[in-house]
Amino acid sequence: MSTLKGRLDIAAVAIPSAAGRPPQDFEAYQALREAVELERWGDLDRCPTRQESLVHWQGTPYEERRLFLARLDGEPVGACWVELPLRENTATAGIRVLVAKPFRRRGIGTALLEFAEQAATAKGRTSLDGYVEIPAGMLDGATDLLPAKSGAGALPLSVPAIAFAAASGYQLEQVERSSRLDLAGIEPRLAELETALVPAASNYGLAWWQGQCPEELVEDFAALKRRMSTSVPIAGMDWEEEDWDAERVRREEARLAASGYESILTAARAPETGQLVAYTELNWRPGTRTAFQQDTLVVSEHRGRNLGMRLKIANLRRATQEWPAAWHVLTWNAAENRHMLAINVALGFRAAGYQGEWQKRLK
């Protein structure tokens, strides 16, 4: 690592309302984020849009979000951010660092990470976490693999971002696989998979909605969101169950809409009670080619009946009807979540990348 030369200034980025005119620092951050995404992926499928970023960095009653921009002799060269949960997980902080390609290996990443860590510890946080995602091809033929500490999977230390995280005292707790599904011509596959569902799956009634959960279902849905926060594998990450209620559901729906997203959700009702016991969600930004498979949950008492597959089939079918401009779907699954991965593989999802979940405990 070469010695940093020049004056490096790191300052908070002021975030206006979504309707306001973004300041110069925010525009510099967005340009930097897009450049890093294009460098790594060759597209902006994973990159937040300008509108999405504006809404995200305003924060919520449940999470404080602080964004910082680094300038070297006045030129934007990197960014870092700190995300601070406010209702639960209040000992944790999410941290991320970005450095523009021409300015790497000069100590800027280290300076940004130290700055972000200090911002987190000043808020009393003692467990820091972050993520790094790499294209699937970077794993091909790699021999210097760092295994996940408590989950499954491994990542190559030959990738600078992986080596940087490990050298900075972060432990690789979990590896997630990102997968892509092409939507063109998917209906025959959905129909074939539908015929193979076990009979018990058809005993559950389905409810679906776009954007806003029906009022009569919102309490049930909030209970599912609460269970979702810890039902997925979290390996050794210091994450607690999230406290979801109807108000939090409505705030999340409003945030997604303000960010420019449309959502389609399909849920399953228990035959005996009509209560929601499973759901799956897809999000899409109009004008883009990529939809995102978000949560899928079947509560433990109702598993083993093909509900996950049935819900995904129904939701994907509706998405192709409502969003014909969406070409494909991206999703993420923990490497140890073999059941959900098997469902996604059967649907036609193929590996696109691998994401490491990192953690640094200060106590």
C-alpha positions in Angstrom: 0.0 0.0 0.0 1.5 3.3 -1.1 1.5 6.3 1.2 -1.4 8.7 0.7 -0.2 12.0 -0.9 -2.2 15.1 -1.0 -5.0 16.5 1.2 -7.8 14.0 1.9 -11.0 15.6 3.3 -14.0 13.4 4.4 -17.2 15.3 5.0 -20.9 14.4 5.5 -23.1 14.7 2.4 -26.2 16.8 3.0 -29.3 15.0 1.8 -32.3 17.1 0.7 -35.8 16.0 0.4 -36.6 13.7 -2.5 -38.1 16.7 -4.3 -35.2 19.0 -3.6 -32.2 19.7 -5.8 -29.3 17.5 -4.7 -26.1 19.3 -3.6 -22.9 18.8 -5.5 -21.5 16.3 -3.0 -24.5 14.1 -3.5 -24.2 14.2 -7.2 -20.5 13.3 -6.9 -21.4 10.3 -4.7 -24.0 9.1 -7.1 -21.6 9.3 -10.0 -19.0 7.5 -8.0 -21.4 4.7 -7.1 -22.5 4.2 -10.7 -18.9 4.1 -11.9 -18.0 1.4 -9.4 -21.0 -0.6 -10.3 -20.3 -0.4 -14.0 -16.7 -1.4 -13.4 -17.6 -4.5 -11.5 -20.8 -5.6 -13.3 -20.8 -3.9 -16.7 -24.3 -2.6 -16.0 -26.3 -0.7 -13.4 -28.8 -3.4 -12.5 -27.7 -3.5 -8.9 -27.1 0.2 -8.6 -29.6 2.5 -6.8 -31.1 5.1 -9.1 -30.6 8.8 -8.2 -34.2 8.9 -6.8 -33.8 5.7 -4.8 -30.6 7.1 -3.3 -32.2 10.4 -2.3 -35.0 8.6 -0.5 -32.7 6.0 1.1 -30.2 8.5 2.6 -33.0 10.5 4.3 -33.2 7.6 6.7 -36.3 6.3 8.6 -37.6 6.2 12.1 -36.0 2.8 12.3 -32.6 3.5 10.9 -30.3 6.5 10.9 -28.2 6.7 7.7 -25.0 8.8 7.3 -23.2 9.3 4.0 -19.7 10.8 3.6 -17.7 11.8 0.6 -13.9 11.9 0.3 -12.1 14.5 -1.8 -8.4 14.3 -2.5 -7.2 17.9 -3.2 -10.8 18.8 -4.0 -11.5 15.8 -6.3 -14.1 13.2 -5.3 -12.3 9.9 -4.9 -14.4 7.8 -2.5 -17.3 7.5 -0.2 -18.3 5.6 3.0 -21.5 5.3 4.9 -22.8 4.2 8.3 -26.3 2.7 8.9 -27.5 2.7 12.5 -30.6 0.7 13.4 -32.7 2.6 16.0 -35.4 0.2 17.2 -33.5 -3.1 17.4 -30.0 -4.2 16.7 -28.9 -1.0 18.5 -25.4 -2.3 19.2 -24.7 -2.8 15.4 -23.8 -0.6 12.5 -23.6 -1.3 8.8 -20.5 0.1 7.1 -19.4 0.3 3.5 -16.5 1.9 1.7 -16.1 2.8 -2.0 -13.0 4.1 -3.8 -12.8 5.2 -7.4 -10.6 2.9 -9.4 -7.9 5.4 -10.3 -7.3 6.2 -6.6 -7.1 2.7 -5.1 -4.0 1.4 -3.2 -3.2 4.9 -1.9 -4.6 4.5 1.6 -7.9 6.1 0.9 -9.9 3.0 1.6 -8.2 2.6 4.9 -8.8 6.2 5.8 -12.5 5.9 4.9 -13.0 2.7 6.9 -11.4 4.2 10.0 -13.6 7.3 9.6 -16.7 5.2 9.3 -15.8 3.0 12.2 -15.2 6.1 14.4 -18.6 7.4 13.4 -20.2 4.1 14.4 -18.4 3.8 17.7 -19.2 7.4 18.6 -22.9 6.2 18.5 -22.0 3.3 20.9 -22.0 0.6 18.3 -19.8 -2.4 19.2 -20.6 -4.8 16.3 -19.8 -3.6 12.8 -21.0 -5.3 9.6 -20.6 -4.9 5.9 -20.8 -6.7 2.6 -18.8 -7.2 -0.6 -20.3 -8.8 -3.7 -18.3 -10.1 -6.6 -19.3 -11.6 -10.0 -19.6 -15.4 -10.1 -16.7 -15.6 -12.6 -14.2 -14.4 -10.0 -14.7 -17.7 -8.1 -13.8 -19.8 -11.2 -10.4 -21.6 -10.6 -9.7 -19.6 -7.4 -7.6 -21.6 -4.9 -7.0 -19.0 -2.2 -10.4 -19.4 -0.7 -11.4 -17.9 2.6 -14.2 -20.0 4.1 -17.2 -18.5 5.9 -16.7 -18.7 9.7 -20.2 -19.8 10.6 -22.1 -20.2 7.4 -21.3 -22.1 4.2 -19.3 -21.0 1.1 -16.0 -19.2 0.6 -14.6 -16.2 -1.2 -11.2 -15.7 -2.9 -8.6 -13.6 -1.1 -7.1 -12.7 -4.5 -9.9 -10.2 -4.9 -8.6 -6.9 -3.4 -11.9 -6.0 -1.7 -12.0 -9.4 0.0 -8.4 -9.2 1.1 -9.0 -5.6 2.4 -12.0 -6.7 4.6 -10.0 -9.6 6.1 -6.9 -7.5 6.7 -9.1 -4.8 8.4 -10.2 -7.2 11.2 -13.6 -8.3 9.7 -14.6 -11.9 9.7 -16.4 -13.6 6.8 -19.5 -14.9 8.6 -21.7 -15.9 5.6 -21.6 -16.1 1.8 -24.8 -15.4 -0.2 -25.3 -16.4 -3.8 -26.9 -13.9 -6.1 -28.8 -15.5 -8.9 -30.4 -14.3 -12.2 -33.6 -15.6 -13.8 -34.4 -14.7 -17.5 -38.1 -14.0 -17.8 -38.4 -14.5 -21.6 -40.3 -17.7 -22.3 -40.7 -18.7 -18.7 -44.3 -19.7 -18.7 -43.8 -23.3 -19.9 -41.4 -23.9 -17.1 -43.8 -22.4 -14.5 -46.7 -24.5 -15.8 -44.5 -27.7 -15.6 -43.4 -26.9 -12.1 -47.0 -26.2 -11.1 -48.2 -29.6 -12.1 -45.6 -31.2 -9.8 -46.8 -29.4 -6.7 -48.0 -31.7 -3.9 -51.8 -31.7 -3.4 -51.5 -30.0 0.0 -50.3 -26.8 -1.6 -53.6 -26.2 -3.3 -55.4 -26.2 0.1 -54.1 -22.8 0.8 -55.9 -19.8 -0.5 -53.8 -17.1 -2.2 -54.0 -13.3 -1.7 -52.1 -10.8 -3.8 -51.6 -7.1 -3.9 -49.6 -4.4 -5.7 -47.9 -1.7 -3.7 -50.1 -1.6 -0.5 -51.2 -4.5 1.6 -55.0 -4.6 2.1 -56.0 -3.2 5.4 -57.5 -6.4 6.6 -54.3 -8.3 6.1 -51.7 -5.7 7.3 -51.4 -7.1 10.9 -50.9 -10.6 9.6 -48.3 -9.3 7.1 -46.5 -7.4 9.8 -46.2 -10.6 11.9 -44.7 -12.4 8.9 -42.2 -9.6 8.3 -41.2 -9.9 12.0 -40.6 -13.6 11.6 -38.8 -13.1 8.3 -36.1 -11.0 9.9 -34.6 -14.0 11.7 -36.2 -17.0 9.9 -33.6 -16.7 7.1 -30.1 -18.1 7.9 -28.0 -15.3 9.4 -25.0 -17.5 10.4 -23.0 -15.7 13.2 -24.3 -12.2 12.4 -25.3 -10.2 15.5 -28.8 -9.5 14.2 -32.0 -9.5 16.4 -35.6 -10.0 15.4 -37.0 -6.8 13.9 -40.1 -5.3 15.5 -42.6 -5.0 12.7 -46.1 -3.6 13.1 -48.7 -2.1 10.7 -47.2 1.4 10.9 -43.8 0.0 9.9 -45.3 -1.9 7.0 -47.0 1.3 5.7 -43.8 3.3 6.1 -41.9 0.7 4.1 -44.5 0.7 1.4 -44.4 4.5 1.2 -40.6 4.5 1.0 -40.6 2.0 -1.9 -43.1 4.1 -3.8 -41.2 7.3 -3.2 -38.0 5.5 -4.4 -39.7 4.7 -7.7 -40.5 1.0 -7.1 -43.5 -1.0 -7.9 -44.2 -4.2 -5.8 -46.1 -7.4 -6.3 -46.7 -9.7 -3.4 -48.5 -13.0 -3.2 -49.4 -14.6 0.2 -50.9 -17.9 1.4 -53.8 -18.2 3.8 -54.0 -21.2 6.2 -57.0 -23.4 5.2 -58.3 -23.6 8.8 -58.0 -19.9 9.9 -57.5 -17.8 6.8 -54.4 -16.3 8.5 -51.4 -15.4 6.3 -48.7 -18.0 6.8 -46.4 -17.3 3.8 -45.5 -14.6 1.3 -43.2 -13.7 -1.5 -42.3 -10.2 -2.9 -41.0 -8.9 -6.2 -39.9 -5.2 -6.7 -39.3 -3.4 -10.0 -38.3 0.1 -11.0 -40.2 1.1 -14.2 -37.9 2.0 -17.0 -35.3 -0.6 -16.0 -34.8 -4.2 -17.1 -34.3 -5.9 -13.7 -36.8 -6.9 -11.0 -35.7 -8.0 -7.6 -36.9 -11.1 -5.8 -37.1 -9.9 -2.2 -38.4 -11.9 0.8 -39.9 -15.3 0.6 -41.1 -16.9 3.8 -43.2 -19.9 4.8 -43.6 -20.1 8.6 -42.2 -23.3 10.1 -45.6 -24.9 10.9 -46.6 -24.8 7.3 -43.4 -26.0 5.5 -43.1 -29.1 3.5 -46.1 -28.5 1.3 -44.6 -26.7 -1.7 -45.9 -23.4 -0.6 -42.7 -21.6 -1.4 -42.7 -22.9 -4.9 -46.4 -22.2 -5.4 -46.1 -18.6 -4.3 -43.1 -17.9 -6.5 -44.8 -19.4 -9.5 -47.9 -17.2 -9.0 -45.8 -14.1 -8.3 -43.5 -14.5 -11.3 -46.5 -15.2 -13.6 -48.2 -12.0 -12.4 -44.9 -10.0 -12.8 -44.5 -11.1 -16.4 -48.1 -9.8 -17.0 -47.8 -6.6 -15.1 -44.1 -5.7 -16.0 -43.5 -6.9 -19.6 -40.4 -4.6 -19.8 -38.6 -6.5 -17.0 -36.2 -8.9 -18.6 -34.9 -10.7 -15.6 -35.0 -11.1 -11.8 -32.1 -10.9 -9.3 -32.2 -12.6 -5.9 -29.9 -13.4 -3.1 -29.8 -16.6 -0.9 -27.4 -17.7 1.9 -25.2 -20.5 0.7 -26.6 -22.7 3.5 -30.2 -22.0 2.6 -30.3 -25.1 0.4 -34.1 -25.5 0.3 -34.7 -22.0 -1.1 -31.7 -22.3 -3.5 -33.2 -25.6 -4.8 -36.5 -23.9 -5.5 -34.7 -21.0 -7.3 -32.6 -23.4 -9.4 -35.7 -25.4 -10.4 -37.3 -22.1 -11.5 -34.3 -21.4 -13.7 -32.2 -19.0 -11.6 -28.4 -19.2 -12.4 -25.5 -18.0 -10.3 -24.5 -14.4 -11.1 -22.4 -13.4 -8.1 -21.4 -14.1 -4.5 -21.7 -11.7 -1.6 -19.8 -11.9 1.6 -21.4 -10.8 4.9 -18.6 -9.5 7.2 -18.6 -8.7 10.9 -16.2 -7.0 13.3 -16.9 -7.3 17.0 -15.3 -4.6 19.1 -16.3 -6.2 22.4 
